Amino acid sequence: MSDRLHAFEAIDNFRDYGDYATAAGRRVRHGRLFRSAHHGRASAADLERLA
């Protein structure tokens, strides 16, 4: 698994956008911008980890 991908019990495709280039020519810092699939079925452990 890539270091960009983070494993959760019920949230799919959770990833860190760190080090991606921005339109301004800079880089996104690791741990600042994340994306994932829908959180509607997130477990209590998933929600605690997100907090």
C-alpha positions in Angstrom: 0.0 0.0 0.0 1.2 3.5 -0.9 2.2 5.8 1.9 -0.5 8.1 0.5 -3.3 5.6 1.2 -4.6 5.2 4.7 -6.6 2.1 5.8 -9.9 2.5 7.6 -12.5 -0.1 8.5 -15.3 1.3 6.4 -14.0 4.4 4.6 -12.7 3.6 1.1 -10.0 5.3 -0.9 -8.8 7.6 1.9 -5.6 9.3 0.7 -3.2 12.1 1.5 -2.7 14.7 -1.3 0.7 15.7 0.2 3.4 16.5 -2.3 1.0 17.0 -5.2 1.7 20.2 -7.2 -0.7 23.2 -7.0 -1.7 25.5 -9.8 0.5 28.1 -8.2 3.6 25.9 -8.7 4.0 25.0 -5.0 3.4 21.6 -3.3 0.7 20.5 -0.9 2.1 19.6 2.5 1.6 16.1 3.8 -1.2 15.8 6.3 -3.0 18.9 5.1 -5.4 17.8 2.4 -7.2 14.4 2.2 -9.9 12.8 0.0 -11.9 9.7 0.3 -15.1 8.0 -0.6 -18.4 8.5 1.3 -18.2 8.5 5.1 -21.8 7.4 5.7 -20.8 3.9 6.9 -17.7 5.0 8.9 -17.2 2.9 12.1 -16.7 4.4 15.5 -13.0 3.6 15.2 -12.9 5.4 11.8 -14.5 8.5 13.3 -12.1 8.5 16.2 -9.1 8.2 13.9 -10.4 11.1 11.8 -10.8 13.3 14.9 
